[in-house]
Amino acid sequence: MKKPKLSDLQINPAQTEKVRELAAKATKIKVTFNLDNDLVAKLKAMAEETGAKYQTLLNRVLREALSNQMTVEARMKRLEQEVKKLKDKLDEAA
């Protein structure tokens, strides 16, 4: 197969604009952070078992953990409200 020459390439402005629009709508961003070696090893092993990419698996694990945390916070808030109601009732009865 013959290598294309740079001078032979043509830019399609409409397609370029579509690519830029898609990139602007991307829901994921690139971040860099440090993880412990054992966590990365476990994550990669889990990814290999499931056939998923380890970055995708990490995204899923983080999403689930944050979702569970929000649920815990909502429960705590509701419990605090119930305790306050009970306390108010006890104060009224006294």
N, CA, C and O atoms as CSV, one atom per row, in Angstrom:
chain,resi,resn,atom,element,x,y,z
A,1,MET,N,N,0.841,-1.178,0.000
A,1,MET,CA,C,0.000,0.000,0.000
A,1,MET,C,C,0.884,1.239,0.000
A,1,MET,O,O,1.897,1.294,0.697
A,2,LYS,N,N,0.499,2.206,-0.769
A,2,LYS,CA,C,1.264,3.436,-0.931
A,2,LYS,C,C,0.959,4.387,0.226
A,2,LYS,O,O,-0.203,4.574,0.585
A,3,LYS,N,N,1.997,4.987,0.809
A,3,LYS,CA,C,1.832,5.962,1.885
A,3,LYS,C,C,1.273,7.250,1.324
A,3,LYS,O,O,1.749,7.744,0.302
A,4,PRO,N,N,0.248,7.806,1.995
A,4,PRO,CA,C,-0.281,9.082,1.491
A,4,PRO,C,C,0.681,10.221,1.792
A,4,PRO,O,O,1.398,10.209,2.793
A,5,LYS,N,N,0.679,11.183,0.917
A,5,LYS,CA,C,1.494,12.370,1.130
A,5,LYS,C,C,0.660,13.389,1.891
A,5,LYS,O,O,-0.552,13.485,1.694
A,6,LEU,N,N,1.303,14.132,2.743
A,6,LEU,CA,C,0.617,15.155,3.502
A,6,LEU,C,C,-0.071,16.153,2.578
A,6,LEU,O,O,-1.152,16.650,2.896
A,7,SER,N,N,0.531,16.440,1.469
A,7,SER,CA,C,-0.045,17.406,0.516
A,7,SER,C,C,-1.316,16.863,-0.140
A,7,SER,O,O,-2.123,17.643,-0.645
A,8,ASP,N,N,-1.508,15.532,-0.140
A,8,ASP,CA,C,-2.693,14.921,-0.737
A,8,ASP,C,C,-3.903,14.950,0.207
A,8,ASP,O,O,-5.035,14.748,-0.233
A,9,LEU,N,N,-3.671,15.194,1.476
A,9,LEU,CA,C,-4.763,15.179,2.448
A,9,LEU,C,C,-5.624,16.419,2.317
A,9,LEU,O,O,-5.128,17.523,2.088
A,10,GLN,N,N,-6.925,16.216,2.466
A,10,GLN,CA,C,-7.858,17.331,2.393
A,10,GLN,C,C,-8.626,17.400,3.713
A,10,GLN,O,O,-8.986,16.378,4.298
A,11,ILE,N,N,-8.865,18.622,4.162
A,11,ILE,CA,C,-9.605,18.827,5.402
A,11,ILE,C,C,-11.052,19.104,5.063
A,11,ILE,O,O,-11.364,19.959,4.233
A,12,ASN,N,N,-11.923,18.372,5.715
A,12,ASN,CA,C,-13.357,18.560,5.529
A,12,ASN,C,C,-13.856,19.396,6.706
A,12,ASN,O,O,-14.023,18.865,7.804
A,13,PRO,N,N,-14.099,20.698,6.499
A,13,PRO,CA,C,-14.497,21.582,7.602
A,13,PRO,C,C,-15.760,21.119,8.337
A,13,PRO,O,O,-15.856,21.256,9.557
A,14,ALA,N,N,-16.725,20.573,7.595
A,14,ALA,CA,C,-17.969,20.124,8.225
A,14,ALA,C,C,-17.689,18.965,9.185
A,14,ALA,O,O,-18.194,18.949,10.307
A,15,GLN,N,N,-16.893,18.009,8.746
A,15,GLN,CA,C,-16.559,16.865,9.605
A,15,GLN,C,C,-15.707,17.309,10.794
A,15,GLN,O,O,-15.881,16.808,11.905
A,16,THR,N,N,-14.804,18.231,10.568
A,16,THR,CA,C,-13.971,18.751,11.646
A,16,THR,C,C,-14.840,19.403,12.709
A,16,THR,O,O,-14.608,19.221,13.904
A,17,GLU,N,N,-15.835,20.158,12.278
A,17,GLU,CA,C,-16.745,20.811,13.219
A,17,GLU,C,C,-17.545,19.775,13.998
A,17,GLU,O,O,-17.770,19.950,15.195
A,18,LYS,N,N,-17.979,18.699,13.346
A,18,LYS,CA,C,-18.722,17.633,14.036
A,18,LYS,C,C,-17.862,16.971,15.113
A,18,LYS,O,O,-18.334,16.690,16.214
A,19,VAL,N,N,-16.614,16.731,14.784
A,19,VAL,CA,C,-15.697,16.121,15.751
A,19,VAL,C,C,-15.513,17.047,16.947
A,19,VAL,O,O,-15.505,16.592,18.091
A,20,ARG,N,N,-15.366,18.334,16.688
A,20,ARG,CA,C,-15.215,19.303,17.783
A,20,ARG,C,C,-16.462,19.361,18.655
A,20,ARG,O,O,-16.357,19.456,19.878
A,21,GLU,N,N,-17.643,19.305,18.039
A,21,GLU,CA,C,-18.887,19.316,18.805
A,21,GLU,C,C,-18.997,18.070,19.687
A,21,GLU,O,O,-19.390,18.160,20.850
A,22,LEU,N,N,-18.652,16.924,19.136
A,22,LEU,CA,C,-18.691,15.681,19.910
A,22,LEU,C,C,-17.713,15.731,21.082
A,22,LEU,O,O,-18.037,15.294,22.186
A,23,ALA,N,N,-16.544,16.254,20.842
A,23,ALA,CA,C,-15.547,16.371,21.906
A,23,ALA,C,C,-16.028,17.308,23.004
A,23,ALA,O,O,-15.771,17.069,24.184
A,24,ALA,N,N,-16.723,18.371,22.622
A,24,ALA,CA,C,-17.230,19.323,23.611
A,24,ALA,C,C,-18.334,18.709,24.458
A,24,ALA,O,O,-18.513,19.094,25.614
A,25,LYS,N,N,-19.075,17.760,23.897
A,25,LYS,CA,C,-20.162,17.108,24.613
A,25,LYS,C,C,-19.695,15.911,25.438
A,25,LYS,O,O,-20.495,15.300,26.146
A,26,ALA,N,N,-18.440,15.578,25.357
A,26,ALA,CA,C,-17.929,14.399,26.070
A,26,ALA,C,C,-18.235,14.521,27.553
A,26,ALA,O,O,-18.067,15.583,28.151
A,27,THR,N,N,-18.690,13.412,28.142
A,27,THR,CA,C,-19.067,13.423,29.551
A,27,THR,C,C,-17.918,13.005,30.458
A,27,THR,O,O,-18.021,13.096,31.682
A,28,LYS,N,N,-16.852,12.557,29.871
A,28,LYS,CA,C,-15.710,12.121,30.676
A,28,LYS,C,C,-14.555,13.094,30.486
A,28,LYS,O,O,-14.371,13.667,29.412
A,29,ILE,N,N,-13.792,13.264,31.540
A,29,ILE,CA,C,-12.609,14.105,31.464
A,29,ILE,C,C,-11.408,13.278,31.885
A,29,ILE,O,O,-11.541,12.298,32.618
A,30,LYS,N,N,-10.262,13.669,31.426
A,30,LYS,CA,C,-9.036,12.961,31.767
A,30,LYS,C,C,-8.470,13.560,33.050
A,30,LYS,O,O,-8.316,14.776,33.167
A,31,VAL,N,N,-8.165,12.690,34.006
A,31,VAL,CA,C,-7.562,13.117,35.266
A,31,VAL,C,C,-6.347,12.246,35.549
A,31,VAL,O,O,-6.235,11.125,35.053
A,32,THR,N,N,-5.460,12.776,36.342
A,32,THR,CA,C,-4.274,12.035,36.744
A,32,THR,C,C,-4.198,12.034,38.258
A,32,THR,O,O,-4.266,13.090,38.887
A,33,PHE,N,N,-4.057,10.851,38.847
A,33,PHE,CA,C,-3.896,10.751,40.285
A,33,PHE,C,C,-3.123,9.485,40.612
A,33,PHE,O,O,-2.982,8.600,39.767
A,34,ASN,N,N,-2.629,9.401,41.821
A,34,ASN,CA,C,-1.808,8.271,42.242
A,34,ASN,C,C,-2.640,7.274,43.039
A,34,ASN,O,O,-3.437,7.657,43.896
A,35,LEU,N,N,-2.444,5.984,42.745
A,35,LEU,CA,C,-3.103,4.905,43.466
A,35,LEU,C,C,-2.051,3.949,44.000
A,35,LEU,O,O,-0.948,3.859,43.461
A,36,ASP,N,N,-2.396,3.242,45.051
A,36,ASP,CA,C,-1.490,2.223,45.581
A,36,ASP,C,C,-1.374,1.081,44.577
A,36,ASP,O,O,-2.337,0.740,43.891
A,37,ASN,N,N,-0.172,0.493,44.502
A,37,ASN,CA,C,0.081,-0.597,43.556
A,37,ASN,C,C,-0.887,-1.756,43.735
A,37,ASN,O,O,-1.369,-2.322,42.754
A,38,ASP,N,N,-1.174,-2.115,44.997
A,38,ASP,CA,C,-2.054,-3.259,45.231
A,38,ASP,C,C,-3.469,-2.995,44.738
A,38,ASP,O,O,-4.142,-3.915,44.272
A,39,LEU,N,N,-3.934,-1.740,44.835
A,39,LEU,CA,C,-5.270,-1.412,44.334
A,39,LEU,C,C,-5.334,-1.540,42.817
A,39,LEU,O,O,-6.299,-2.076,42.273
A,40,VAL,N,N,-4.320,-1.054,42.150
A,40,VAL,CA,C,-4.288,-1.131,40.692
A,40,VAL,C,C,-4.212,-2.586,40.255
A,40,VAL,O,O,-4.867,-2.977,39.288
A,41,ALA,N,N,-3.423,-3.389,40.955
A,41,ALA,CA,C,-3.305,-4.805,40.616
A,41,ALA,C,C,-4.655,-5.514,40.774
A,41,ALA,O,O,-5.053,-6.294,39.908
A,42,LYS,N,N,-5.359,-5.242,41.885
A,42,LYS,CA,C,-6.675,-5.847,42.099
A,42,LYS,C,C,-7.665,-5.384,41.037
A,42,LYS,O,O,-8.451,-6.176,40.517
A,43,LEU,N,N,-7.617,-4.111,40.727
A,43,LEU,CA,C,-8.527,-3.553,39.731
A,43,LEU,C,C,-8.284,-4.184,38.362
A,43,LEU,O,O,-9.231,-4.537,37.661
A,44,LYS,N,N,-7.034,-4.322,37.991
A,44,LYS,CA,C,-6.704,-4.926,36.698
A,44,LYS,C,C,-7.095,-6.402,36.672
A,44,LYS,O,O,-7.545,-6.905,35.642
A,45,ALA,N,N,-6.927,-7.103,37.802
A,45,ALA,CA,C,-7.331,-8.510,37.868
A,45,ALA,C,C,-8.847,-8.638,37.721
A,45,ALA,O,O,-9.334,-9.517,37.009
A,46,MET,N,N,-9.587,-7.761,38.395
A,46,MET,CA,C,-11.048,-7.768,38.274
A,46,MET,C,C,-11.465,-7.455,36.842
A,46,MET,O,O,-12.392,-8.065,36.309
A,47,ALA,N,N,-10.783,-6.511,36.230
A,47,ALA,CA,C,-11.096,-6.119,34.855
A,47,ALA,C,C,-10.841,-7.287,33.911
A,47,ALA,O,O,-11.624,-7.532,32.993
A,48,GLU,N,N,-9.758,-7.997,34.134
A,48,GLU,CA,C,-9.438,-9.139,33.274
A,48,GLU,C,C,-10.495,-10.234,33.416
A,48,GLU,O,O,-10.877,-10.867,32.432
A,49,GLU,N,N,-10.964,-10.450,34.642
A,49,GLU,CA,C,-11.997,-11.463,34.881
A,49,GLU,C,C,-13.308,-11.111,34.188
A,49,GLU,O,O,-13.994,-11.980,33.650
A,50,THR,N,N,-13.642,-9.832,34.209
A,50,THR,CA,C,-14.925,-9.402,33.644
A,50,THR,C,C,-14.837,-9.041,32.169
A,50,THR,O,O,-15.860,-8.955,31.490
A,51,GLY,N,N,-13.637,-8.833,31.672
A,51,GLY,CA,C,-13.472,-8.452,30.274
A,51,GLY,C,C,-13.632,-6.957,30.034
A,51,GLY,O,O,-13.686,-6.504,28.891
A,52,ALA,N,N,-13.706,-6.192,31.126
A,52,ALA,CA,C,-13.847,-4.738,31.010
A,52,ALA,C,C,-12.473,-4.084,31.074
A,52,ALA,O,O,-11.512,-4.680,31.560
A,53,LYS,N,N,-12.393,-2.864,30.581
A,53,LYS,CA,C,-11.164,-2.097,30.743
A,53,LYS,C,C,-11.079,-1.661,32.197
A,53,LYS,O,O,-12.100,-1.365,32.819
A,54,TYR,N,N,-9.862,-1.621,32.745
A,54,TYR,CA,C,-9.765,-1.304,34.165
A,54,TYR,C,C,-10.186,0.134,34.473
A,54,TYR,O,O,-10.658,0.409,35.576
A,55,GLN,N,N,-10.023,1.060,33.516
A,55,GLN,CA,C,-10.473,2.427,33.747
A,55,GLN,C,C,-12.004,2.482,33.834
A,55,GLN,O,O,-12.561,3.219,34.648
A,56,THR,N,N,-12.664,1.705,32.997
A,56,THR,CA,C,-14.127,1.634,33.020
A,56,THR,C,C,-14.595,1.029,34.334
A,56,THR,O,O,-15.559,1.498,34.940
A,57,LEU,N,N,-13.909,-0.006,34.760
A,57,LEU,CA,C,-14.247,-0.649,36.029
A,57,LEU,C,C,-14.035,0.316,37.195
A,57,LEU,O,O,-14.862,0.372,38.105
A,58,LEU,N,N,-12.950,1.068,37.181
A,58,LEU,CA,C,-12.686,2.050,38.227
A,58,LEU,C,C,-13.796,3.102,38.253
A,58,LEU,O,O,-14.247,3.495,39.329
A,59,ASN,N,N,-14.232,3.553,37.100
A,59,ASN,CA,C,-15.323,4.523,37.011
A,59,ASN,C,C,-16.584,3.950,37.657
A,59,ASN,O,O,-17.272,4.641,38.409
A,60,ARG,N,N,-16.881,2.685,37.360
A,60,ARG,CA,C,-18.068,2.029,37.911
A,60,ARG,C,C,-17.969,1.886,39.428
A,60,ARG,O,O,-18.941,2.134,40.142
A,61,VAL,N,N,-16.792,1.487,39.921
A,61,VAL,CA,C,-16.579,1.316,41.360
A,61,VAL,C,C,-16.736,2.648,42.090
A,61,VAL,O,O,-17.383,2.712,43.135
A,62,LEU,N,N,-16.148,3.708,41.544
A,62,LEU,CA,C,-16.264,5.034,42.152
A,62,LEU,C,C,-17.712,5.527,42.157
A,62,LEU,O,O,-18.179,6.086,43.149
A,63,ARG,N,N,-18.412,5.318,41.054
A,63,ARG,CA,C,-19.807,5.755,40.965
A,63,ARG,C,C,-20.665,5.044,42.012
A,63,ARG,O,O,-21.488,5.668,42.683
A,64,GLU,N,N,-20.461,3.734,42.141
A,64,GLU,CA,C,-21.228,2.958,43.123
A,64,GLU,C,C,-20.905,3.400,44.550
A,64,GLU,O,O,-21.805,3.538,45.377
A,65,ALA,N,N,-19.634,3.620,44.834
A,65,ALA,CA,C,-19.231,4.046,46.178
A,65,ALA,C,C,-19.841,5.401,46.521
A,65,ALA,O,O,-20.339,5.593,47.630
A,66,LEU,N,N,-19.807,6.332,45.589
A,66,LEU,CA,C,-20.378,7.652,45.832
A,66,LEU,C,C,-21.895,7.584,45.968
A,66,LEU,O,O,-22.477,8.300,46.783
A,67,SER,N,N,-22.524,6.747,45.193
A,67,SER,CA,C,-23.974,6.574,45.278
A,67,SER,C,C,-24.362,6.012,46.637
A,67,SER,O,O,-25.321,6.471,47.256
A,68,ASN,N,N,-23.609,5.012,47.099
A,68,ASN,CA,C,-23.874,4.431,48.422
A,68,ASN,C,C,-23.657,5.469,49.513
A,68,ASN,O,O,-24.419,5.510,50.479
A,69,GLN,N,N,-22.639,6.304,49.380
A,69,GLN,CA,C,-22.355,7.329,50.381
A,69,GLN,C,C,-23.503,8.323,50.454
A,69,GLN,O,O,-23.891,8.749,51.542
A,70,MET,N,N,-24.045,8.690,49.309
A,70,MET,CA,C,-25.169,9.626,49.298
A,70,MET,C,C,-26.381,9.001,49.978
A,70,MET,O,O,-27.126,9.690,50.676
A,71,THR,N,N,-26.580,7.701,49.778
A,71,THR,CA,C,-27.686,7.003,50.408
A,71,THR,C,C,-27.511,6.995,51.919
A,71,THR,O,O,-28.474,7.198,52.657
A,72,VAL,N,N,-26.298,6.764,52.380
A,72,VAL,CA,C,-26.016,6.768,53.814
A,72,VAL,C,C,-26.284,8.146,54.395
A,72,VAL,O,O,-26.889,8.264,55.460
A,73,GLU,N,N,-25.841,9.184,53.707
A,73,GLU,CA,C,-26.062,10.549,54.184
A,73,GLU,C,C,-27.549,10.877,54.259
A,73,GLU,O,O,-27.994,11.530,55.203
A,74,ALA,N,N,-28.318,10.429,53.272
A,74,ALA,CA,C,-29.762,10.674,53.286
A,74,ALA,C,C,-30.415,9.952,54.461
A,74,ALA,O,O,-31.303,10.498,55.116
A,75,ARG,N,N,-29.977,8.735,54.722
A,75,ARG,CA,C,-30.521,7.981,55.863
A,75,ARG,C,C,-30.185,8.663,57.181
A,75,ARG,O,O,-31.029,8.770,58.070
A,76,MET,N,N,-28.956,9.116,57.296
A,76,MET,CA,C,-28.547,9.796,58.533
A,76,MET,C,C,-29.377,11.057,58.758
A,76,MET,O,O,-29.802,11.335,59.879
A,77,LYS,N,N,-29.603,11.809,57.703
A,77,LYS,CA,C,-30.391,13.038,57.824
A,77,LYS,C,C,-31.811,12.705,58.285
A,77,LYS,O,O,-32.360,13.372,59.163
A,78,ARG,N,N,-32.401,11.664,57.682
A,78,ARG,CA,C,-33.753,11.269,58.065
A,78,ARG,C,C,-33.800,10.799,59.520
A,78,ARG,O,O,-34.732,11.139,60.249
A,79,LEU,N,N,-32.804,10.023,59.946
A,79,LEU,CA,C,-32.747,9.571,61.337
A,79,LEU,C,C,-32.617,10.748,62.299
A,79,LEU,O,O,-33.266,10.777,63.345
A,80,GLU,N,N,-31.782,11.710,61.945
A,80,GLU,CA,C,-31.624,12.893,62.796
A,80,GLU,C,C,-32.941,13.649,62.932
A,80,GLU,O,O,-33.266,14.147,64.010
A,81,GLN,N,N,-33.697,13.735,61.842
A,81,GLN,CA,C,-34.992,14.411,61.884
A,81,GLN,C,C,-35.968,13.653,62.790
A,81,GLN,O,O,-36.708,14.270,63.557
A,82,GLU,N,N,-35.971,12.333,62.703
A,82,GLU,CA,C,-36.864,11.519,63.536
A,82,GLU,C,C,-36.497,11.629,65.015
A,82,GLU,O,O,-37.372,11.711,65.877
A,83,VAL,N,N,-35.196,11.629,65.297
A,83,VAL,CA,C,-34.745,11.778,66.685
A,83,VAL,C,C,-35.181,13.127,67.229
A,83,VAL,O,O,-35.610,13.221,68.379
A,84,LYS,N,N,-35.077,14.173,66.417
A,84,LYS,CA,C,-35.502,15.508,66.849
A,84,LYS,C,C,-36.993,15.529,67.155
A,84,LYS,O,O,-37.421,16.116,68.149
A,85,LYS,N,N,-37.798,14.877,66.282
A,85,LYS,CA,C,-39.245,14.817,66.521
A,85,LYS,C,C,-39.550,14.108,67.845
A,85,LYS,O,O,-40.380,14.573,68.626
A,86,LEU,N,N,-38.876,12.985,68.090
A,86,LEU,CA,C,-39.094,12.239,69.338
A,86,LEU,C,C,-38.690,13.074,70.552
A,86,LEU,O,O,-39.375,13.078,71.575
A,87,LYS,N,N,-37.573,13.775,70.420
A,87,LYS,CA,C,-37.111,14.616,71.511
A,87,LYS,C,C,-38.125,15.723,71.805
A,87,LYS,O,O,-38.417,16.012,72.966
A,88,ASP,N,N,-38.661,16.341,70.745
A,88,ASP,CA,C,-39.666,17.393,70.896
A,88,ASP,C,C,-40.910,16.849,71.590
A,88,ASP,O,O,-41.482,17.521,72.448
A,89,LYS,N,N,-41.337,15.633,71.229
A,89,LYS,CA,C,-42.505,15.019,71.854
A,89,LYS,C,C,-42.249,14.752,73.345
A,89,LYS,O,O,-43.119,14.976,74.187
A,90,LEU,N,N,-41.045,14.273,73.646
A,90,LEU,CA,C,-40.696,14.007,75.057
A,90,LEU,C,C,-40.677,15.307,75.854
A,90,LEU,O,O,-41.118,15.348,77.002
A,91,ASP,N,N,-40.165,16.363,75.237
A,91,ASP,CA,C,-40.136,17.670,75.919
A,91,ASP,C,C,-41.542,18.184,76.178
A,91,ASP,O,O,-41.813,18.764,77.229
A,92,GLU,N,N,-42.439,17.972,75.215
A,92,GLU,CA,C,-43.838,18.401,75.380
A,92,GLU,C,C,-44.536,17.607,76.486
A,92,GLU,O,O,-45.342,18.152,77.240
A,93,ALA,N,N,-44.218,16.323,76.571
A,93,ALA,CA,C,-44.860,15.452,77.560
A,93,ALA,C,C,-44.364,15.753,78.977
A,93,ALA,O,O,-45.059,15.479,79.955
A,94,ALA,N,N,-43.183,16.306,79.076
A,94,ALA,CA,C,-42.603,16.547,80.416
A,94,ALA,C,C,-43.153,17.748,81.096
A,94,ALA,O,O,-42.753,18.059,82.218
